[in-house]
Amino acid sequence: MRLRILIFFTLFFCKSILVSQTTISNPVKSDFEEILSVLASDYMEGRKANQKGGYIAATYIASTMYTSKLKPYNNNGKSFFQEFKIQEHTVKKATFEIKKGKEFIALSESDFELTPISQSLQKNTQVVFAGYGLSMPEENYDDYKSQNVKGKIVVVLKSFPSHLDTTSAVYRKFKKIFPEENDLEEMKLKNAINKGAAALVIIYSNQNFRLKNSHQNDAFHSFESESSVSIPVFRLSKSTAEKLLSDNKISLETFEKKAQNLQTASVVLKNTSAAFSIDLQTETYLVRNVLGMIKGKDTTKTIIVGAHYDHLGIKNDSIYNGADDNASGTSGMLALAKNWSESKIQPKYNILFAAWTAEEMGLLGSEYFVQNLNLQDQKILLCINMDMISRSAPEDKARRILSIGTEKETEYLKKIASESNAKLQKPFNLDLWETNGHSGSDYASFTAKGIPIMTFFSGFHEDYHTPRDIASKVDLEKIQDVLFIVNNSLLKFIESQQN
């Protein structure tokens, strides 16, 4: 009898331990496949933040959060929507004119592309050729060395030194610093702004330049009444740019060869000036982040699991469904939210599940959230970001490369990611990179505030930002394995935190 009692209590005790150690189940395909298909359907019309499809998607995501029994985050727990206003600035007319001595050369609207700022503008000033537009003294390279570009138009080349020689040490150095073209162009813009330039002109090689012939129909977006400092960016083909550079004894081929040895050759263009004008039309729109949460035992600390749900909408009668970008990350976020909620385990800290809007317009949704966050009352321990987690780059033949970005200062997050990956039956080949100085997705809104991040990305593909990014092309197995790492990393992170 005593033995039976002893066995009973032993089994009961062991069962209690097992119950107390119950973890959150990892999402499987059935948790996210239907959500992804709905978000990437034609019914959502491409989910552009300020178009009908964006509002439909926001409502669908909020209803999914409600079904998963998440708590509304906004308006004191009364709404899943965090609403704010943005402005869309459309170019009505833009001109660019070159003056060489007494000769005037007016470029046609099909000769250049333009990214404007949030106000109409006119300028007539000198022109400076500044190489690749990079200022990196720590790498022994500075295109702005000994050049005063304040109030002038700065002309730079696309890419970086030795970009044509992929086997060179210089190429490998700069490619490691700038793995993504968007980050590189943003750095060129920041340098021009910091040096006081009036505008930036980027020269593209003829074979890589794609004129849209409709830059007046493209739009620039900003927060309502935003007063951020920026300058317009013009993009010219190499043949068009030679009209600027002629008579100044500048050979782009010679410059590129010198730059391979980290030699710079910036120069003010003699007897050359340029004038431009930009006439804008501005409209204001209401857009929405969608935020739901599970309250933790310690409500003063929060972990964010987020993904942007917006995409490019309808352009030229084509629907840009954005299945990978970023219905994949959004459906993954909602699958994690469902599993955490259904576990009925109260987490140690708040977990905020976030669907950001207007990422494609410049990270506006996550930026608005961060700007309106009271960090004195609420400490954000970590922000997990998922952006494009369902496809692979063409060179990833095995479809087993996964990019996970963290900041240089958070080495422990790399370890957590690696340990979680090792638990997979077929682990990924991880590309662990440092996000410092990069701003390719919503993680950048949080790193700017010193908040630790983990950002997940499975690779660029030929359908990126085209109408071909559709649900039938996603890799459901890859999403499932990515979410396995995200979920296990989240659990490990919580375990690692000290009270």
N, C-alpha and C positions, 0 to 999 in steps of 0.2 A: 504493500500500500504506500509506504513512504517513498519507495522507488518510483511508483507511478506519479505521485505528487511532485517529486523532484523533477521527473521528466517533463510533466505538464508545465511547471513553472519555468523550466529551462527553455522549452519550446516557445512558451508565451513571451519570455524575455527576448529570445532571438527574433521572434516575429516583430516585437516592438522596435528592436533595433533596425530591422529591415524596413519597417514602415517609416521610421524617422529618417532613414536614408533614401527614401523614395525620391527619384530625380525627375526632371522634366523630359518627357519623351521627345525624341528627335523627329522633326517633320518628315513625312513621307509624301510621295507624289500626290496622293489623294487629298492632302491638306492644302496644296497650292495650285494644282493643275487647272481646276475649274476657274479659280480666281484670276489666274494669268490669262486664260482664254477670254474671259469676260472683259478684262481691262484692255486686252489687245484686239478686241473685236471692232468691226466697222461701226457698231453702234456707239462706241466711245469717241469716234471721229478724231482719233489721234491725241486726245487729252491735252490739248494746248491750254495753258493756265487760264487765259482770258477768253477762250472760246467755249461754246456750248458743251463740247465733249469734256472739258476740264471740270465743269460744274457737275455733269452727270457722274464722272468718275469720283469726285469728292463725296457725293451723296452715296454712291455704292460702297466706298471704303468706310464711311461712317456707319452705314447699316451693317457691314460685316463686323466692325468693332463692337457694335451694339449686340449683335447676335453672339459674339464671343464673350459677352458680359464684361467688357472693359468699361472703366469709368471715364466719362467725359472729362477732359482736362481743362477746357476753357470756360470762362464766365462762371467761376466758382463751381465747377462741376456740372454745369447745365448744358454744355454744348461740346461736340467733338470738333467744331470748326473754330479755327483762329483766323479771323478775317482781317485783311488789310488792303490798301489801295496801291496800285502801281500805275505808272504812266507808260504808254506806248508812243514812241516818237518815230514818225514815218517821214522819210526824206521826200519832200515835194519836188525839190530841185537842187542839184549840186553842180558846181562848176569848178574846174581846175585849169589854170592858165599859167604858162611858162613864159617868162620874159628873158631874152638873151640879147643884151645890148638894146637895140631899138626894135628887135624882132619879137613878135608875140606869137605863141603857139597855144591855141586853145584845144584842150583835149575834149573829145566827144564823151558822152555819158557812157558809152560802151568801152572806153579806154581804161576805166578804173572802177574799183569797188571801194565802198566806203563804210566804215563803222563810225557814226557820228557821236557827238555827246548830246546831252539833254537840252540843248538850246541852239537856236539859229546862230550862225557865226560867219564873219567875214575876216579875211586876213591877207595882207600883202607884205612879204618879208623875204629875207635872204634864205639861201638853202645851204645846208651842210651835209656832206656825205660822211657818215659815221660807221663805215664797215658793216659789221653784223649787229651793231647796236648794243653790244655787251660791255659791261663795266665790271670786270672780275680781277682786280689786282692780286687777289690771293691765288689765282690761277695763272698769274703773269700775263694777263691779257686785259687790255682796256682800250676800247674804241673811242672813248671820250677823253683820253689823256691829252691835256694841253689844248682842249677845244672848248670854246664858250658857245653854247648853242641856245642860250636864253633868248626867247622870243623868235627863234628861227625855225624853219621847217627842217626836220632831220630825215635824211634818206638812208635806209639801211637795207642790207640783203637779208633774204629769208635764210633760215637755218643757222649753222654755226661753223667755226673753222674746221677745215678738213672733212666736211660733211660728205664729200664725194668719194673719199677713201676710207671705206668701212674697216679696213685692216690696220689703219694707223693708230698709234697710241693717242694722238690728239683727238681723233674721232671717238675712241672709247672713253676718253676722259669727259668730253662734253656730252656724249650720249648718256652717260651715267648720271650727269647732273640734270640733263633735260631729256628724260625718256619720252615725254609727250610733247608734240608740236604746240599744243595750246599753252602749256606752261612756258615754253620758250618765247612765244609771241607776247605773252603777258609780261615776261621779264623785260623784253625790248620796250614795251609800252611804259612800264614802271620807270625804267632808266630814263627815257625821254621826258617823262613828267618830272622826275626828280631833278633833271638838269635844266628844267624850265623851258622846254621846247614848245612851240606853238602848235605843231602837228607832227605826226609820224607818217612817213611813206615807206612801205615795205615793197622791195623789188622781188618778184617771183621769176624763176626761169620760165621760158616760154612753154616748155613741155609740161610743167606742173601747174601753170596758172589757168584757172577756169573762170572766164568772165561770165557773169550771170546776165549781163545786159539789162538788169532790172533792179539795180541797187536802190532805186527810189521806193520800191515796194518792200524792201527789207525794213525791219524795225529795230530800234534800240529801246530797251526797257530800263526803268529805274523806279525807285520808290517815289511816291507822290512828294513833290517839293524837295527832292533830294538835292543836296548841294555839294556832292563829292567832286573832287578835283580830277579832271581827265582831259584828254585832248583827242581830236578826231584822228582816225587811222585810214590812210588811203593805201590801196594795193594796186601796183602797176605791174604790167608784164615787163620783161627785160627789154623788149624792143621799144616799148613806150618810154621806159626809164632812160634809155639812151638819148632821148631828146633833151632830158635834163642834164645828163652828164657830158654830152658832146662839147667840144671846145675847151674842156677842162683837163685833158690829158689823163683821164681816169680809165684804165682798162680793168674791167671786172675780173677777167681771167687772170691778169697779173696780180690783182689784189688777193684773189682766192688762193693763189699759189703761195704768196707771202704769208697769208694767214695760217697756212699749214704749218709754218714754223713760228706761229704766234706773233708775227709782225703785223702791226696795225698801220693804216695809211689814211686816217681821217683828214678831211680838208674842206674848207669853205669854197663853194663853187664860185669862181670869179665871174663877174659880169652876168650873174644869173640870179633871178629872183622868181618867186612863184606867188600866185594869188589864188585863193579859193573862197567859195561862198557855199553855205549850206542853209537851206530854208526848210524848216521842220513843221510838221503838223502833229499836235499832241492830243491824245485822248486818255482818259482815266478809267481804270477798271478795278472792280472788287475781285480779289482772289482769296483762296483758302488753303491753309495747312489743315490737315486732319490729324487730331491728336487724341489718343486714348491711353489710359494707364491702369496698372495694377499697383495698388498702394502697398508699400512695404512696411515692415515693422518699424524702421527708422524713416520717417517721412521727411526728414530734412536732407536726405541724400537721394540722388536719382541716377539711374543708368538709362541711356537713350538707345533704342534700336530703331534706326530710321532708314528711309529710302525715298527718293523723289518719285512722284507718280505722274508728273506732267511729261508731255512729249511735244512734238512739233505741229500737231494738228493737221489741217488740210491745206495743201499748197498746190496750186495749179490743178485743181480737181483730183488730186491724189491724196489718199489717206495715209498718213505716216503712223502706222499702228504702234510702233515702239514696243514690240513684245519683249525684246531683250533690254531695251533702254526706255523705260525701266519698269515695265510690268513685272519683270522677273524679280527685281529687288523688292517691289511693293508686295507682290504675292508671297514672297518669302517672309517679309516682315509680318504680314497678317497670319501666316501659318504659325510662326513662332508665338505670336500673341495668343492665338487660339489654344495652343498646347500648354502654354504657361497658365492661362486662365482655367482651362479644364482640369489641370492638376490639383487645383484648390489649395496649393501650397502658397502660403504668404511669403514672398521673397524678403530677404534681409533689408533691401532698399526698394524704393519706388522703381518701377520699370515703366518708362514712357515709350509707347510705340507710336512712331511719327511717320506720316506721309507728307513729305515736303512738296510744295508747289513751286513753280517758276524757277526750277533749277536750270532749265534750258535758257532762261532769260538772264542768267547771271547769279545763280544761287540765292535768289531773292527770298524764297520761303524760309530756308534755314537761317539766313542772315536776319530776317525780321524776328524770328523766334529768339535768336541770341541777343539781339539788341533790346528786346523787351523782357529779358530774363533777369530776375533779381538774384544775383549770385551771393548776396549777403544772407538771404533767407533760404536759398536752395543751392546745395553744392552738387554739381554734375560730376560724377566720378568717372564716367566713360561715355563716349558716344560711338556706337557701332553704325557704320554706314555701308549699305549694299547698293551698288550701282553697276548693273549689267553683270549678272551672275549665271547666265544660261547659254552662252556661246563660247567659241574658242577662236583664237587667231589662226589664220591660214597655216602658219608654220607649226602650230601645235597639233601635229597629226594624231597624237594619242589622246587629245582632248583632256589632258591631265595637268595643265598649268593653271595655277591660281595665284593671283597677285593679292597680297595683303600688305597694306600700307600702315605704318605707325610712325610716331615721331622718334627722332634720334634719342630723346631723353627717356623713352619708355621701352627700354630693352626687354623688360619683363613681359610685355605684351607679345613680343616676338616669340618668347619661350612658350607662353600660353598657346599661341597659334600653332606652333610646331608640335607641342604635346597633343593638342586636339587632333591635328592632322594625322599623327602617328596612330591614332585609334581606328582610323578608317581601314576597312579591309583592303582597299586599294588607294593608298595615300596619294595626294597630289604632289607634283613637283612645285614646291612653293617658291614664288618670287617675293621675298620679303624686302620691301623697300622703305625708304624714309621720306615722309611727306613734307619735311621742312622745305619751305620755299615753293611748294606746289599748291595749286588751288583748282584741281581738275574736277572736283565734285563737292557735295555738301559738307564733307569733313572739314573743309577750309574755314567755314564759318565758326567752327568750334576751336580749331587750333589757334585762330586769331585771338581767342579769349583764354588761351592756356589750358584748354580742356583736353584730356587724353582721348585719342581716337584709335579705332581700328576700321579700315576701309577695305572692302572686298570687291574684287573685279576679276572677271575671267577672261578678258582679252578682246581687242578690237577685231572686227571682221568686215568683210566686203559689203555687208548689208547695213552697216552703221549709218544712221541718219538718212536712210532711204526708205521708200515704201515697201521694200522687200523684207524688212525686219518684222516678220509675222510669226504668229504662235506656232505654226506647224514646223518651224525651223529650230525651236528651242530644244535644248538638251535637258530633259527632265531629270535624268540620272545625275547630271552635273549639279543642278540646283539642289537636289536632295543631299548630295555630299557636301556642298558649300554650306548648307544650313546645318548639317551635322557639326561642322567646325565652328560655325557661329554660335550654336547653342552650347556646345561644350566649352568654348572659350568664355562665354558669358557665365556659365556655372563655375568655371575655374577662377574667373576674375572675382566673383562674389566670395568664393571660399578664401581667396588670398587677402581680402581686405581685413584690416584690424579694426576692432571695435573702438 
